[in-house]
Amino acid sequence: MLINSKQAEEQAVLNLAYAVCAAARTAPKACGIDHMDTAILTGDDKQKVANEMRRIGESLGKAGGFFIRDADNLEASGAVVLIGVKYKPRELNEICGVCGFVNCAACAAAGATCVFTAVDLGIALGSAVSLAADNRADNRIMFTIGKAAAALGLLGEYKLIMGIPLSVSGKSPFFDRD
């Protein structure tokens, strides 16, 4: 059987995407509480996100140009990993207050996000992109992908989402960007 480079690279990106999801899942979480989910998008689903990124970018006028640039980057990738977290406090209440509110109920009532939610997402993203880089795949963390994915409801109740496009090509599509 002959497997050409295009087939091998497409399979490598997909295999890596699975491993990136595992790296995000196993990353340490504050208080040992896991409010995270991941997903892999390819093909038409990836294109739907790119289209939504363009729609968002166009709705923002000149300020939204980077959404369109990132949509081009997404289309040039083989797959994208979404990592999302819930806006759910850790119920540390008066013990904590790092969010600036007196307790978790006040934080939730204000529609704010528990600080540890963002910390968990950051640690998971670092673990995920480190694994991708260790496997020599081009990658970049993009909030624009996450915003479009959230607008499309792709991760349901997981609203704070980031996207990590993965690429195996002769030149990184995420490097010389306008």
N, C-alpha and C positions, 0 to 999 in steps of 0.2 A: 504494500500500500504506500502510495506517495501522498504525503501531506505537504502542501505548498506553504510558503511563508505566510500568506494572507490567512489561510485556515488556522495555522498554528498560532499566529498572533491574536486572532479573534478568540480562540479557545483560551489562550493565556490570560487575556483581559477578563474573560468571564470567570475563569478559575480564581483569578486574583480578587475579583469583586466579591466572591463568596468568602474568601479569607479575610478581606477587609471588613466585611460584616461581622465575622467572628472576632476580629481584633477589637472592634467597637464594643461588642457585647461583653467581652471579658475585661475591658478597661475598668479600673477601680471606680466605684460610685460612692458619693457622700452618704454616710450612715448605712452603707450596704444596701441602699434602696435603689432598685432599678426601674426608672421611668422612661426607658429608651426603646426605640424600635428602629429597624433598618429595612431597607428595600434596595433592590437592584433594578434599574431600568435600562432597557435596550430597545432597539427598533422603533416601532410606532409610539410606544409610551415615552421613550426618550424624546422623540420628535414633538409630542404634545407639550412637554415641558419647555422645549426650545421655542415653540410657537407662543406659549404663554409668556415666556421671558420677553419675546419681541413685543407682544401686546402691552405688557407692563412698561417696557422701555419707551414705546411710542406714546403711551398715555402721559409719560413724564416729560415729554418734549426733549429739549437739548440735554437736560439733566439725566435723562434715562439712557443715554448712548451706551453706557457700560453694560446695561442689560442686553442690548443687541449684540455687542461684542462678545459677551459671555455666551449668548445663544449660539453664535458661530463656533465658539470653542466647544460647547457641548455637542454640537453636531459633528465635530471632528473627532470626538472621543468614541471609543468602542462600547463603553458602558458608563453608567453613573451610579454611584452608591449614595442613597439618601440616609442620613442619620437624623432622627428626630427625638425630641424629648417633650414630655407633658409639662404644662404649667401647673405643677402640683407641688405644694410645699412639703417639707419633711416632717412637719408637726413637732418641731423643736420648741415652738412657741416662745415664751419669755426667756428661755435659755439662750436663744440666738439673737434675733433682731438685726442680723447683718444686712438684711434687705432694707432697713430703715423704718420698718413698721414695728409696732409694739409686740405683735405676735403673728402667727401664720394666718389666722382668720382675717386680720386686718390687711395683710398682704394680698390674700385672695380676693377680698371684697374690693380692693382698689384696682383689681385686674393686673396687679404686678406679678413678676416672676420671681420665684424663690432663687436666691443667689446660687444655691447649690445645683439648680437645674442647668444654669449656664456653665458652671464649673464642670459638671459631669459631661456635658456636651463637648467642652473644650478638651478634656482628657481623652474622651473617646475619639475625637477628631485627630488629636496628636498621635494616638496609637494607630489609627487607621492609615493616615498618610505616611507614617513611618514604615509600616509594613509595605505599602505600595512602593515607596522609594527603595526599600531594601530589596524589592523584586524588580528594580530598574524600570518601573512603569512611570510614565509622566502623569502627574496629578496636580490638582490645585483645589483648595477649599473655596467654594463659592456660595455666598449667601443668596445670590441672585437665583440660583437653581432652587434653593430651599424656599425662597419666597414664592416662586412660581409653583412649586410642588404643593405648598400649603394652600395657595389660592385654588388649586385644582382638587384639594382634599385627598391627596394621594396617601397620606399616612393617618387619615381620620383625625382622632383627637390629639395627635402629636403635631403641635403648631410651630414650635421652634425647630426648624429644619435647616440643615446645611447639605449641600451636595458636593460630592467628590467625583469629578469626571476622571476616567482612567483612559490612557492612551498608550499604545505601543506603535510608534512610527519613527521614521528617520529623523524627524525634528519635532520637538514638543510644540503642540498647538497652543500651549499656555505660556509660552515664553515671550517672543517678540509681539506683544499685543499693543494695539493702538490705544 
